[in-house]
Amino acid sequence: MRVFLFLPILLWGGAALAQTALVADVAGVNLRSGKAENYRIIKVLPPRARVEVIEIDQGYAKVKDADGETGWMLRKLLDISKENEGKAGLPAKSSADKQHQAELEAAQKELLTARIELANLQREIGQMNNQQPQDNKAPRFFLLLQALIAFTGGVVTGILILKAYYRKRLHGLRI
């Protein structure tokens, strides 16, 4: 009898420890029947869907969606609110996580700086190209003249080679 009274209290208390989270901003997150990729997909959760975290184990989180369906999904695809971290069996951010976050922010700032510098360099190149003299016809003329000379030389060489070939081949014949 005591077991039957203790069980509802335990279940009710566990529900109070459950925590809400949001699904990450990805196309769709699979809610599975187990803690691995090979388990059946129960449902595909839309981005930013609100779910209730029941348990976290081995990189997977057991969640309950708004429709009441319970399943497992990858923990890294959940956005758990900061005020609830460390409660209900969910791990708080470690110093390594904070260090990685700081490194990420530094890398993002460096990327932004590099993009600004790239845009400035591209603008300078564009200005340099616009400042060049517009007398580009002379190099084109010389390029066309070189092409014409090379073509003419090739034709003359071909004719001379054919003439030598037929002289050698027809050397003994008199027409």
KACOR-V326054 format. One record per run of one state. SS is the DSSP state (H for helix, E for strand, L for the rest). FROM is the first residue (numbers start at 0). LEN is the number of residues. Records with the same first field share a line. If there is no record, write none. Layout:
BEGIN
SS->FROM-LEN  FROM-LEN
END
This chain:
BEGIN
L->0-1  17-1  23-5  32-8  45-4  57-2  64-5  80-1  84-10  131-5  169-6
H->1-16  74-3  81-3  94-37  136-33
E->18-5  28-4  40-5  49-8  59-5  69-5  77-3
END
